[in-house]
Amino acid sequence: MNILIMGGPGAGKGTMSAKIVEKFNVNHISTGDIFRSEISNGTKLGLEAKSYIDQGKLVPDEVTNPMVKHYLEGLSDKKSGFLLDGYPRTLDQAKAFDALSAGTDLEISAVIALQIPFEVLAQRVTGRRLCKECGSIYHIESNPSKQEGICDKCGASLYQRKDDTIESLQIRLQEYQNQTQPVLKFYEEKGLVQTINANQPIEKVWADVEKALSL
């Protein structure tokens, strides 16, 4: 099973991704993971991507798309598939990856789209806190750490991302919607999108996601 998970900032992708990985035994892969791996391994595509990054430029799709494919093909443990987070971000990327993966075991089989009202996102994002060491995610109201400012798991300090503000959220959400609506439409036309109401308790959201992926 190869899954895409999509949702605006604060929609709960991290939480749902962790549950999907555990339940369905898939590799959780972000574009950041791919870039770091390909660059550190000195692959041709990785070095090409690094040349753009070093110049402060965005890595073009003609480098990113085959790099994603190369990374997925080279996984030592393919498990039961993968969960892609953060890719494809644009319609061009979706079309390119669809063409690159057609007829292979990399074809996308399901797209989970987490939907939530802006007002709820705003509350979630501004209250979010992250661990500097292990990356655990907390919320000052719905999921606070036992000791304020300290991670329950590793004892490191928690911090608030600089872009976890209302103003930044509005910009990020608009950008997300502009980029991803065409992507969602592309996959909807293929009958792959499962829309999930993310404005529910975590247990209910997970129940809906699990059901959607078990169809």
Long-range contacts (C-beta under 8 A, 24 or more apart in sequence): 1-26, 1-80, 1-81, 1-109, 1-110, 1-213, 2-26, 2-81, 2-82, 2-84, 2-105, 2-106, 2-107, 2-108, 2-109, 2-110, 3-81, 3-82, 3-83, 3-84, 3-108, 3-109, 3-110, 3-111, 3-112, 3-213, 4-83, 4-84, 4-88, 4-108, 4-110, 4-111, 4-112, 4-187, 5-83, 5-84, 5-85, 5-111, 5-112, 5-114, 6-111, 6-112, 6-113, 6-114, 6-180, 6-183, 6-184, 7-113, 7-114, 7-115, 7-116, 7-198, 8-114, 8-116, 8-121, 8-172, 8-173, 8-176, 8-177, 9-121, 9-125, 9-169, 9-172, 9-173, 9-176, 10-116, 10-121, 10-124, 10-125, 10-128, 10-169, 11-114, 11-115, 11-116, 11-121, 11-198, 12-114, 12-116, 12-124, 12-198, 12-202, 12-205, 13-85, 13-114, 14-137, 15-137, 15-202, 16-112, 16-114, 16-205, 16-206, 16-209, 17-83, 17-85, 19-206, 19-209, 19-210, 20-83, 20-112, 20-209, 20-213, 21-83, 23-210, 24-80, 24-81, 24-83, 24-213, 25-79, 25-80, 26-79, 26-80, 26-81, 26-82, 26-83, 27-75, 27-77, 27-78, 27-79, 27-81, 27-82, 27-83, 28-82, 28-83, 28-85, 29-71, 29-72, 29-82, 29-83, 29-84, 29-85, 30-84, 30-85, 30-86, 30-87, 31-64, 31-68, 31-85, 31-86, 31-87, 31-89, 32-86, 33-71, 34-67, 34-68, 34-71, 34-87, 35-59, 35-67, 37-71, 38-67, 38-70, 38-71, 43-67, 43-70, 45-70, 61-90, 61-92, 61-93, 61-96, 64-93, 65-93, 65-96, 65-97, 65-100, 66-100, 68-97, 69-97, 69-100, 69-101, 69-106, 72-106, 73-106, 78-105, 81-109, 84-108, 88-183, 89-179, 89-180, 89-183, 90-179, 90-182, 90-183, 91-182, 91-183, 91-186, 93-183, 94-182, 94-183, 94-186, 94-187, 95-186, 98-186, 108-187, 108-192, 109-192, 110-192, 110-194, 110-212, 110-213, 111-184, 111-187, 111-192, 111-193, 111-194, 112-194, 112-196, 112-209, 112-212, 112-213, 113-184, 113-193, 113-194, 113-195, 113-196, 114-196, 114-198, 114-205, 115-195, 115-196, 115-197, 115-198, 115-199, 116-197, 116-198, 116-199, 117-199, 118-169, 118-170, 118-173, 120-199, 121-169, 121-173, 122-166, 122-169, 125-164, 125-165, 125-169, 126-164, 126-165, 126-166, 126-169, 128-160, 128-161, 128-164, 129-158, 129-159, 129-160, 130-158, 130-159, 130-160, 130-161, 131-156, 131-157, 131-158, 132-156, 132-157, 132-158, 132-159
